[in-house]
Amino acid sequence: MDKEKIDYMTPIEIAEDIYWIGYADEGASLHCNPYIIIDGNEAVVIDGGSREEFSTVMLKILRLGVIPQNINALVYQHADPDLCASVPQFEAIIDKEDLAIISSRSEHIFLKYYLSYESSRSRILNIDEMGYEFSFSSGRKLKFIPIPYVHTPGSFMTYDTKTKTLFTSDLFGSFDTDWELFTRLPVECNECASDEECKNYKDKCVARGILNFHRIVMPSKRALMHALEKVKKLDVQLIAPQHGSIIDRERDRISIMSKLAAMEHVGFDSYIRSSENERISY
């Protein structure tokens, strides 16, 4: 793929039969990334997106030739509205009783506020009851990997065993002022320490956007490190986060993981540090 000529108005294949189906908003500082996995005449949507973006997401699904009734499952890796507020629209257009809405047990507590369990025809499935995996008819498997408190108690990642694509929910997310679908870290980033100000790219620093996101969104360094250790144990070819940009180069993945691991003052510790600095400045 020529990443300089990406048409964001179309579904974009990021791995074999896996497509980004999101909305590219140049004015946004936080981009959301819904994905679809197609396997024969079956499909699974990962983190389907907000209510506002549903028309864009569904149009891209239709442009791929996917019949809505062939979508077997909607996977929600946590229950924030930016990725699951469109559940009712998906249910309505798919319109079948065996549609699976998959999440962790604690996230389903909040998902119920997007749909009525009383009127819903879908199957509400918890990843622990599924043995932490989902299988297509072909035998292709998706494995669900809990990463608690990154950033919600029930957060998890989804690993496609066929393409070795890891959908990481909020992990590896970013605040972006100059967004692109694929992460491209300049060589200089490898020599930059996590807590240094970017000397070369300032506000458009890719690494800085990732670090700032984790510093603010993740509740603690311990939770972040636990999740990074889970990633290290997997054979990963591509990281597809729910926010920010896709990481498709090994050197970028190694560099970002190293910076995240070295980062101090995450979550509440960052808040305390900022509060102390404010008090000192007065």
Protein Blocks (a to p, Z undefined) as FASTA:
>chain_A
ZZklccfkbccdfbghiacfbdcdfkbcbdcddddddehjaccdehjbpfklmmmmmmmm
mmnopafklpmbdcdfbfcfklmmmmmmmmmmnopaklccdddfklmmmmmmmpcfklpc
bdcddfklnoopacdfkopacdddddehiabfkbccdddfklopacehjnopacdfbdcf
bdcddfklmmpcfklccfklmmmlmklmmmmmmmmmpmbfklmmmmmmmmmmpccfbdcd
fehjddfbfklmmmmmmmmmmpghehjlmmmmmmmmmmmmZZ
